[in-house]
Amino acid sequence: MKMQLPQLVRFLTIHAIIGFAFAGVFTFGLIELNAGNIGTLLANAEGYPLPTIILWFMLGLTSSSCQMGAAIMLLDETPKDGGTGGTYPSVFAPLRLARVPPSRPRQDSSPGI
């Protein structure tokens, strides 16, 4: 029997992989284009492959998080019961303000000190 991941875990895993793939392409582009002399800097770094792997991993965490967040925000799911997903009270209700006549400036007769 084949074990299958829950749908949400599979969804997030796929988008995390897409984010890490994008980070790999971006890292490769940075190194090959030698933008800001980063390719030379990484190639001549002590412990050569480790700084490149760390750069790819950190870019991968960032881009996969952005990819997963964008994918979640773009989900278009309607509730199964046909509802609208819930009703919330309106927090931003319009306020009715009363017009107050401007006050007259105070006539101060005391001399300024």
C-alpha positions in Angstrom: 0.0 0.0 0.0 1.4 3.4 -1.0 1.6 6.0 1.7 0.3 9.4 0.5 0.9 12.8 2.2 -2.0 14.9 3.2 -3.1 17.4 0.5 -1.9 20.5 2.3 1.5 19.1 3.1 2.0 18.0 -0.5 0.9 21.4 -1.7 3.4 23.2 0.6 6.2 20.7 -0.3 5.7 21.2 -4.0 5.9 25.0 -3.6 8.9 24.8 -1.3 10.7 22.8 -4.0 9.8 25.4 -6.6 11.2 28.1 -4.4 14.5 26.2 -3.8 14.7 25.6 -7.6 14.3 29.3 -8.2 17.0 30.0 -5.6 19.3 27.5 -7.4 18.8 29.2 -10.7 19.3 32.6 -9.1 22.5 31.5 -7.3 23.9 30.0 -10.5 23.1 33.3 -12.3 24.9 35.4 -9.7 28.0 33.2 -9.9 28.1 32.9 -13.6 27.4 36.6 -14.3 29.9 37.5 -11.5 27.5 40.3 -10.4 29.4 42.5 -7.9 32.4 40.2 -8.3 30.6 37.6 -6.1 31.5 34.7 -8.4 35.2 35.3 -7.9 34.7 36.0 -4.2 32.9 32.7 -3.7 35.4 30.7 -5.8 38.4 32.1 -3.9 36.7 31.7 -0.4 38.2 29.5 2.2 36.2 26.2 2.4 35.1 26.8 -1.2 31.8 25.0 -1.6 30.4 25.8 1.8 29.8 29.6 1.2 28.1 28.8 -2.1 25.9 26.2 -0.4 25.0 28.5 2.4 24.1 31.3 -0.1 21.9 28.9 -2.0 20.3 27.6 1.2 19.5 31.0 2.6 18.1 32.2 -0.8 16.1 29.0 -0.9 14.5 29.6 2.5 13.5 33.1 1.4 12.2 32.3 -2.0 10.4 29.1 -0.9 8.7 31.0 1.9 7.6 33.7 -0.6 6.5 31.0 -3.1 4.4 29.2 -0.4 2.9 32.4 0.8 2.0 33.5 -2.7 0.5 30.1 -3.5 -1.6 30.2 -0.3 -2.8 33.7 -1.0 -3.8 32.7 -4.6 -5.9 29.8 -3.4 -9.5 30.1 -4.6 -11.5 27.8 -2.4 -15.2 28.1 -1.7 -16.7 26.3 1.4 -18.3 22.9 0.8 -21.5 24.0 2.4 -22.1 26.7 -0.2 -21.7 29.5 2.3 -19.5 32.5 1.9 -16.9 31.4 4.5 -18.3 33.2 7.5 -19.7 36.6 8.4 -17.8 39.1 10.3 -19.1 42.3 11.8 -18.0 45.4 9.9 -15.2 47.0 11.9 -15.0 50.0 9.7 -18.5 51.3 10.0 -19.1 54.9 8.9 -19.3 57.4 11.7 -21.9 60.1 11.9 -20.4 63.4 13.0 -22.2 66.4 14.2 -21.2 69.8 12.9 -19.9 72.0 15.7 -19.8 75.7 15.1 -16.3 77.2 15.4 -15.6 78.8 18.7 -14.8 82.5 19.0 -11.3 83.4 19.8 -10.9 84.4 23.4 -10.4 88.1 24.1 -7.6 88.2 26.6 -7.3 91.7 28.2 -4.4 90.8 30.5 -1.1 92.3 29.4 1.5 89.8 28.2 4.3 89.1 30.5 
